[in-house]
Structure formats: C-alpha cells, structure tokens
Amino acid sequence: MSIKKIDHIAIVVEELERALGVYRDALGMAVTDVREMPEQDVKMAFLPTGDSEIELLEPLSAESGIGRYLAKRGEGLHHICLEVDDIEATLADLKAKGAQLIDETPKQGAYGRIAFIHPKGAHGVLIELVERT
C-alpha cells in the first residue's frame, strides 16, 4: 500500500456560490471545475492549492448522504482524500489489517475510482481513497 499525497480536503457547504465568496473571492483561490454528480446527489467545486485541492460539496437534495450529513453536523470538514497508486490492492491490504471500510470495492468518483474508510475506524475522520485516472 502506498499513499502518494493528500489529494483533497472536502468541505460540506449549504450553498456553493456563497462558499465561493470566501474561497474564490476573499482568499483568491482559482476554481478549476464545478460539476454535478447526480449519482452521488452532489454539486462540487474544485480549488487547487499547491499539490492538493479543496473540494466544496453542496448537496442536491436533503435526502442524499451529503444532505443528511449537513443536516446532522452542519457545514464544515467532510473528509480527507488520499491518493493511492492501486485502489484494489490498497483496499485488500486495509481489509487484511482489519480496517473498517465503507466500500470494499471502488466506485467511480469525479476524477477516478474511489472508496471510503469509515470514520469509526479512523478516529472520527472519514477518509476517501482515490486512484486518479
């Protein structure tokens, strides 16, 4: 298993445009992409910083996973994403070591295949793994 870098830090927001008023307008961060992922019921904005990104997440519905998270916990940090070379091998290694996985097989994300480690097994932090394509 090899972690390459912190790929991004994801922040849940109520309104993407309002959040961009801080990250883009006040902090001067460039927005490289804004996209909706209907299969995850989320609208995302990507703001690179150095070798990583900040990913802003706005739920498209209150019933989605992100919508329920926002309703329960409010705006703020959602997850940290780590880039890996081989997501299947990483998941197999983590499973063999007893890690508490949400996803045992990868699914398609915005920029590659992704899987999540449960926050209960990572000291309260939701960890996303990504193999960029």
C-alpha positions, -999 to 999 in steps of 0.1 A, spaced: 0 0 0 14 34 -10 -2 67 -1 10 93 -27 -3 125 -12 -33 143 3 -54 146 -29 -80 169 -14 -99 181 17 -137 182 12 -159 207 29 -197 205 30 -215 238 24 -251 248 23 -247 270 -8 -218 266 -32 -220 302 -45 -219 316 -10 -190 295 -1 -171 305 -32 -175 341 -19 -149 331 7 -126 306 -10 -126 322 -45 -133 359 -39 -118 366 -5 -90 341 -5 -83 344 -42 -83 307 -49 -89 297 -85 -119 274 -93 -108 248 -119 -140 229 -121 -176 229 -110 -197 199 -117 -227 179 -106 -226 142 -99 -262 131 -99 -253 95 -89 -239 110 -57 -265 138 -55 -239 165 -51 -226 196 -67 -188 201 -63 -163 229 -69 -125 222 -70 -100 248 -59 -63 237 -62 -38 247 -36 -2 235 -41 -3 198 -48 -38 193 -34 -73 207 -37 -101 220 -16 -134 204 -27 -166 222 -18 -197 199 -16 -232 211 -19 -260 185 -15 -285 184 -44 -312 171 -20 -317 168 17 -322 130 14 -287 124 -1 -258 113 20 -242 148 19 -276 163 26 -281 142 57 -246 149 69 -252 187 65 -285 184 84 -269 165 113 -235 182 116 -238 215 97 -212 230 74 -176 220 78 -150 193 71 -165 163 55 -135 141 45 -98 139 37 -89 122 4 -56 103 0 -43 94 -35 -31 58 -39 -15 40 -68 -36 9 -68 -70 12 -51 -78 -26 -52 -45 -35 -36 -49 -8 -10 -84 -19 -1 -73 -56 1 -44 -45 24 -66 -24 46 -92 -52 49 -64 -77 58 -53 -53 85 -88 -51 99 -97 -15 88 -133 -6 89 -142 0 52 -174 16 39 -165 4 4 -148 -29 -2 -148 -23 -40 -141 10 -57 -168 32 -74 -165 60 -99 -157 94 -85 -151 128 -101 -115 121 -112 -110 84 -107 -120 54 -87 -128 60 -51 -136 41 -18 -141 52 18 -128 42 52 -154 45 79 -148 74 104 -154 49 133 -122 31 123 -102 63 116 -106 82 149 -136 102 137 -123 112 103 -140 100 70 -111 90 47 -116 88 9 -91 69 -12 -87 78 -49 -69 62 -78 -68 90 -103 -74 81 -139 
